[in-house]
Amino acid sequence: MAVVLGIETSCDETGVGIVSGGRLLGAALSSSMEEHARFGGVVPEIAARAHLESLV
């Protein structure tokens, strides 16, 4: 049976999920919202770096 790793990134979140046979085996979510708060919104360069750090 195939095991699938899904990775999703949005402006301030990075999420991953592992699925096999239609069953969720594991999931994780990381938010960088606190890093953007002091700027009053999402800063693309900060978001990109936060995604890379989260995935490692």
Order of alpha helices (4+ residues) and beta strands (2+ residues): beta-beta-beta-alpha-alpha
